Amino acid sequence: MNLVIDVGNTLVKIAIFDRQKIIHHTSYSDIQLGEIDKMLELFPDIDACIIGSVRTLPESFTEEISKKVSLYILGPESKLPVGHQYKTFDTLGADRIAGVVAANHIYPGKNILLIETGTCITYDFIDDKGIYQGGGISPGIHLRMTALHNFTDKLPLVEPVGNPALIGNTTEGSIQSGVINGVKAEVWGIIALYERDYENLIIILSGGNLDYFDKNLKNNIFAVPNIVLTGLNIIFEFNDKN
């Protein structure tokens, strides 16, 4: 069994894989070494751990885990089952790397646009030859809400709602409309641009803000939860064999 840890900007997501299947997963607002210890006790067959992190990890955290199981940390030197054309690969986030690996594994031989909606919205394109080309990054929903509050004098900090009215008739309603409907328009607009340039495109939506998007997705758009955790597990297995 593998213990897989995805340390994001907002949440730490943890899953236990038995081969390619998730048998347990949870999340925390921060790194919880005590919770890791509990999982190792509950699942004594765990013999390896892979961590993908967009933050700098405390040495004490990785040292403690390495005392208990074999530890692998995803980095620029990691071997990957996909190629890439990214010019600054050493700056590419672990979440984006893991996501495209999982996307290519799920839909091999396809042009794929992976959209992850979290603290940031990331757009990642991998072509039908399994080569990662790059993509785009923009602020996520909560980041936009926070920026409106922090960089203005009077705008309030507003909690997002799932389906706000197009026309907000209060300041809070206007922020909700502008941010949520603006993000949706951005995502669907980016999809349209990729569909214009690439035939038979597969679109994958994932990430913590997935619920804000329409449930009635088109035939070529798929919601795939836990795609980063899945990709991290695939990367570990690939490196373990090679």
C-alpha positions in Angstrom: 0.0 0.0 0.0 1.1 3.6 -0.7 0.5 6.7 1.4 0.0 9.6 -1.0 0.2 13.2 0.2 -0.8 16.2 -1.9 0.3 19.4 -0.1 -1.6 22.3 -1.8 -1.8 26.0 -1.1 -5.0 25.6 0.9 -5.4 22.0 1.9 -3.3 18.9 2.5 -5.0 15.9 0.8 -4.1 12.4 1.8 -5.0 9.1 0.3 -4.1 5.4 0.8 -3.8 3.4 -2.4 -3.9 -0.4 -2.7 -2.3 -0.6 -6.1 -4.3 1.8 -8.3 -7.4 2.0 -6.1 -8.0 4.6 -3.4 -9.2 2.8 -0.3 -9.2 5.9 2.1 -8.8 9.6 1.6 -9.1 12.7 3.7 -7.9 16.3 3.9 -6.6 18.8 6.5 -6.0 22.6 6.5 -2.4 22.0 7.4 0.3 19.3 7.7 -0.7 17.0 10.6 2.1 14.6 11.5 -0.1 13.0 14.2 -2.8 12.2 11.7 -0.2 10.5 9.4 0.9 8.4 12.4 -2.8 7.3 13.0 -3.1 6.2 9.3 0.1 4.2 9.5 -1.3 2.5 12.6 -4.7 1.9 10.9 -3.1 0.6 7.7 0.0 -1.4 8.8 0.5 -2.6 5.2 1.6 0.9 4.1 5.3 0.5 3.1 5.9 3.6 1.0 4.9 7.3 0.9 5.0 9.8 -1.9 4.6 13.6 -1.3 3.9 16.2 -3.9 4.0 19.7 -2.5 3.6 23.3 -3.8 4.9 24.5 -0.4 8.3 24.2 1.3 8.0 21.1 3.6 9.3 21.2 7.1 12.4 19.0 7.4 11.0 17.5 10.6 7.9 16.4 8.8 9.8 14.5 6.0 12.4 13.1 8.5 9.7 11.6 10.7 7.9 9.9 7.8 11.1 8.6 6.4 11.8 6.8 9.7 8.6 4.8 9.3 8.2 4.1 5.6 10.1 4.5 2.3 9.7 8.2 1.3 9.7 9.6 -2.2 9.2 13.3 -2.8 8.2 14.5 -6.3 10.7 16.9 -7.8 12.1 18.2 -11.1 14.4 15.2 -11.3 11.6 12.6 -11.0 11.1 10.2 -13.9 7.7 10.7 -15.5 5.6 8.5 -17.9 5.0 11.5 -20.1 7.3 13.9 -22.0 7.2 17.6 -21.9 8.1 20.8 -23.7 7.9 23.1 -20.6 10.9 25.5 -20.7 11.0 26.1 -16.9 10.2 22.6 -15.7 12.0 23.1 -12.4 9.3 25.7 -11.5 6.3 23.6 -12.5 4.1 22.8 -9.5 3.9 19.3 -8.3 0.1 19.4 -8.5 0.2 20.3 -12.2 2.8 17.5 -12.9 0.7 14.9 -11.1 -2.5 16.0 -12.8 -1.2 15.7 -16.3 0.3 12.3 -15.6 -3.1 11.0 -14.3 -4.9 12.6 -17.2 -2.7 10.9 -19.8 -3.1 7.6 -17.9 -6.9 7.8 -17.9 -7.1 9.0 -21.6 -4.0 7.8 -23.4 -3.5 8.9 -27.0 -5.8 11.9 -26.6 -5.5 15.6 -26.7 -6.4 16.6 -23.2 -7.1 19.9 -21.5 -6.9 19.5 -17.7 -8.5 22.3 -15.7 -8.0 22.2 -11.9 -10.0 24.7 -9.9 -8.5 25.4 -6.5 -6.6 28.4 -5.0 -5.6 29.0 -8.6 -7.2 27.8 -11.8 -4.7 25.9 -13.9 -5.1 24.9 -17.5 -2.7 22.1 -18.7 -2.6 20.6 -22.1 -1.1 17.3 -23.0 -1.2 16.2 -26.7 -2.1 12.9 -28.2 1.5 11.8 -28.3 1.7 12.1 -24.5 3.8 15.3 -24.5 2.9 18.0 -22.0 3.0 21.4 -23.7 2.1 23.8 -20.9 -1.0 25.8 -20.2 -2.1 28.8 -18.0 -2.6 29.9 -14.5 -5.2 32.4 -13.2 -6.6 33.3 -9.7 -9.2 31.0 -8.2 -12.6 31.9 -6.8 -11.5 32.5 -3.2 -8.3 34.3 -4.3 -10.4 36.7 -6.3 -12.8 37.3 -3.4 -9.9 38.0 -1.1 -8.2 40.3 -3.6 -11.3 42.5 -4.0 -11.5 42.9 -0.2 -7.7 43.4 0.4 -7.0 45.8 -2.4 -10.0 48.1 -2.0 -11.1 50.2 0.9 -14.7 49.3 1.3 -15.5 46.1 -0.5 -16.5 43.3 1.9 -15.0 39.9 2.0 -17.8 37.8 0.5 -18.4 34.0 0.7 -19.0 32.5 -2.8 -22.3 30.9 -3.7 -22.8 28.2 -6.3 -25.2 29.9 -8.8 -25.4 33.7 -8.2 -27.8 35.8 -10.2 -26.3 37.4 -13.3 -27.3 40.9 -12.1 -26.3 41.5 -8.5 -28.6 44.0 -6.8 -26.4 44.4 -3.7 -22.7 44.9 -3.3 -22.3 41.3 -2.0 -24.5 40.0 -4.8 -22.5 42.0 -7.4 -19.2 40.5 -6.1 -20.7 37.0 -6.2 -21.9 37.5 -9.7 -18.7 39.1 -10.9 -16.4 36.4 -9.4 -18.5 33.2 -9.9 -20.0 34.1 -13.3 -16.7 35.6 -14.4 -14.8 32.4 -13.5 -17.3 30.3 -15.3 -17.1 32.5 -18.4 -13.3 32.3 -18.3 -13.3 28.5 -18.0 -15.8 28.0 -20.8 -14.1 30.6 -22.9 -10.7 28.9 -22.6 -12.3 25.5 -23.4 -13.7 27.1 -26.6 -10.3 28.4 -27.6 -8.7 24.9 -27.2 -11.5 23.2 -29.0 -11.0 25.6 -31.9 -7.3 24.5 -32.2 -7.5 20.8 -31.3 -9.8 18.2 -32.7 -11.3 15.5 -30.5 -10.3 17.3 -27.3 -10.9 15.7 -24.0 -11.6 18.2 -21.2 -11.1 17.1 -17.5 -12.3 19.3 -14.6 -11.0 18.6 -11.2 -10.1 20.5 -8.0 -11.7 21.8 -4.8 -14.1 24.2 -6.6 -15.5 21.6 -9.0 -19.0 22.0 -7.5 -19.3 25.6 -8.8 -19.4 24.4 -12.4 -22.5 23.1 -14.2 -23.4 19.5 -13.5 -24.7 18.9 -17.1 -21.3 18.6 -18.8 -20.9 18.0 -22.5 -19.9 14.6 -23.8 -16.2 15.5 -24.0 -16.0 17.1 -20.6 -15.4 14.8 -17.6 -15.3 15.6 -13.8 -12.4 13.6 -12.3 -12.0 14.0 -8.5 -8.6 13.3 -6.7 -6.7 13.5 -10.0 -3.5 14.9 -8.3 -3.5 12.1 -5.7 -4.0 9.5 -8.5 -1.1 11.1 -10.5 1.2 11.0 -7.6 0.5 7.4 -7.0 1.2 6.6 -10.7 4.5 8.6 -10.6 5.6 6.7 -7.5 4.9 3.3 -9.1 6.6 4.4 -12.3 9.8 5.4 -10.4 9.7 2.4 -8.2 9.8 0.1 -11.3 12.4 2.2 -13.1 
